[in-house]
Amino acid sequence: MSGSGAPRVAVLGVGLIGGSIGLAARERLGAVVAGYDPDPGTREAALATGAADTAADSVAAACEGAEVVFCAAPVGRLPELAAAALECCGPEAAVTDVGSTKRDIVAQLGADGRFVGGHPLAGAETAGVANARADLFDGARWYLTPTEDSEGVLYDRLQRTVAGLGARPEAIEAGEHDRLMATVSGMPHAVANALVAEAAADLASGERVPEVGPSFRDATRVAGSNPAIWADIFASNREATADAVDAVARRLSEAAALIRSGDTAAIAAWHAAAGEDRRRLLASDRPGGPLQELRIIVANEPGTMARLALALGEAGVNIEDMALYPAADMTSGAVSIWVAGPEQAERGAALVRELGHNVTVVGAGG
Amino acid sequence: MSGSGAPRVAVLGVGLIGGSIGLAARERLGAVVAGYDPDPGTREAALATGAADTAADSVAAACEGAEVVFCAAPVGRLPELAAAALECCGPEAAVTDVGSTKRDIVAQLGADGRFVGGHPLAGAETAGVANARADLFDGARWYLTPTEDSEGVLYDRLQRTVAGLGARPEAIEAGEHDRLMATVSGMPHAVANALVAEAAADLASGERVPEVGPSFRDATRVAGSNPAIWADIFASNREATADAVDAVARRLSEAAALIRSGDTAAIAAWHAAAGEDRRRLLASDRPGGPLQELRIIVANEPGTMARLALALGEAGVNIEDMALYPAADMTSGAVSIWVAGPEQAERGAALVRELGHNVTVVGAGG
């Protein structure tokens, strides 16, 4: 970075993301990491897990001499934290954040040439420095939102640092970032909540959703997850998310009219187009080719899933994604296993058949 | 049934459901099963797999002397098929169907005391007599929709027959059945389609959904599945489904307004209520207690899933449901495993920790 000595990195907020940044920066960049967290216990944990070389008890202390500063607090507190960091840092420091929405913070701080917003797509499922890992960002997209005011040298340093942590940096305009996140993340959460609320209103009190298939369970899996975090995310990305949710509401009104029409050909075409669009949107460019689904009927008893996974694993067929759809009585179920590319799919299907199960391969293609 | 000799059952349409009825009726009720299918190859397959004792080449031939007749054609063809069966049968035969919507067929045929609509909740994930199994209905809810005109003796026989196949018969009014199915099945499919369509419109051409988390993937998993079958189901249950979809659209407009307000406390409350409602709606009365979720961080490499599943299986902890949320680079991921009841959850979590993974238990309770 500075060209002499170990790069100096400050991490403000040492949870899952901040801790993983610290671990990766030390391990992969040979950086000296100063960790700050408002919670003294978390500071201790950061030292104990190796996420930081030193524990600072203030933002100013952590930022002293830092070349790159990562702000990793909850999204609602990031603008204030990043502003404090900019206040403490000299003209040679790059300051970034890891919040999941970017428009507000960039509107507030983007005119400062040292600040570039950031958002790594990693680590949504757990929290805490105890779960931090040096490889958390390996291959992960890491959005950076430079503005016309961004200092070229500092942006370049930030981008190389992020790549050094293992991520794939990608520049995007802050507003566009938020619209994208609203579509792929906020919108599905809002829709899941609406689905649940409607079902709760429709079903008689005390009635449960019959085990009619995986649709309701899958479609609502994210409903109500982490209310505090999501309230922050919704609020900080409210215009884009509300727009996307309104747009889905309009599409649903159109869908209701289509369904009411009873025009089976048009309904089938609408439904098929959704399947096509989904495959395209989720298509992967990973080695091996697009995901293929193996649909398998199995007895749902201890050991069955293990034998399946073991057979695939031993043959080098990697399970990219998996879903189990239990039958009503839980003694059997349909398993969907996604593998990369037709070659792995064929090999996997053959193995599954050898184990005595029925299997259908559903390609990502048509 | 008749009190003398083996019960005589006719199955009209020998696919997954019809074939499984035939297998279970022969194996568990000692019934003599006559199978009819318009496709000669399917008739042969029904004989070969043991789903029928005799293959009839007409509805009339299959129904001759039958005490219970199951109509198991695609939902759009059921009214005609059941009407033909009633035409052929004498006054002593109970005629039912297995279609996923009930109002239309019951409106057409319910005045005939021999007809009672039916709908087993099983077998949605695959098709074909080759996948038929005698235990397909074990523990599955099997809705029956009697009317005031239904013959008591025949309804009783039908209910006992369904129970004899392993299912749990449950009487429900036909319109109420359709509203319930619209809510828990049609509505999630329509919403998944709308989500995909909106994302396809929002994302730049050729852009893919970033691996931001499981929300979009989960929420849209059922989008576009089996267009022909779903066009039939939507069309045959169009009023109830359209009403439910309209209701979700209204809820989404309200959600958009709430999100736009930026009222984080109200948003968090809305989100938390959705989580509560979902847990209640999906709560299970199965032995062992309500589902508990184990959230585990694992390396996503051949063998990892197997070791997990194997360890749980050997300890007698049954995996009721499972989802894998791969990280962006596919080298790691979060696995959610659902098990029944806190006892299994605790035991499972301990085993997972012994394997060296971080695990969080999320109860179904609060």
Interface residues (C-beta under 8 A of the other chain):
Chain A: G76 L121 A122 A124 E125 T126 A130 N131 R133 D135 L136 D138 G139 A140 R141 R179 L180 M181 T183 V184 S185 G186 M187 P188 H189 A190 V191 A192 N193 A194 L195 V196 A197 E198 A199 A200 A201 D202 L203 R208 V209 P210 E211 V212 G213 P214 S215 F216 R217 D218 A219 T220 R221 V222 A223 G224 S225 P227 A228 W230 A231 D232 F234 A235 R238 E239 T241 A242 D243 A244 V245 D246 A247 V248 A249 R250 R251 L252 S253 A255 A256 A257 I259 R260 S261 G262 D263 T264 A265 I267 A268 A269 W270 H271 A272 A273 A274 G275 E276 D277 R278 R280 L281 L282 A283 S284 D285 R286 R295 I297 N300 E301 P302 G303 T304 M305 A306 L308 A309 L310 L312 G313 E314 A315 G316 V317 N318 I319 E320 D321 M322 A323 L324 Y325 P326 A327 A328 D329 M330 T331 S332 A334 N358 T360
Chain B: G76 L121 A122 A124 E125 T126 A130 N131 R133 D135 L136 D138 G139 A140 R141 R179 L180 M181 T183 V184 S185 G186 M187 P188 H189 A190 V191 A192 N193 A194 L195 V196 A197 E198 A199 A200 A201 D202 L203 R208 V209 P210 E211 V212 G213 P214 S215 F216 R217 D218 A219 T220 R221 V222 A223 G224 S225 P227 A228 W230 A231 D232 F234 A235 R238 E239 T241 A242 D243 A244 V245 D246 A247 V248 A249 R250 R251 L252 S253 A255 A256 A257 I259 R260 S261 G262 D263 T264 A265 I267 A268 A269 W270 H271 A272 A273 A274 G275 E276 D277 R278 R280 L281 L282 A283 S284 D285 R286 R295 I297 N300 E301 P302 G303 T304 M305 A306 L308 A309 L310 L312 G313 E314 A315 G316 V317 N318 I319 E320 D321 M322 A323 L324 Y325 P326 A327 A328 D329 M330 T331 S332 A334 A340 N358 T360
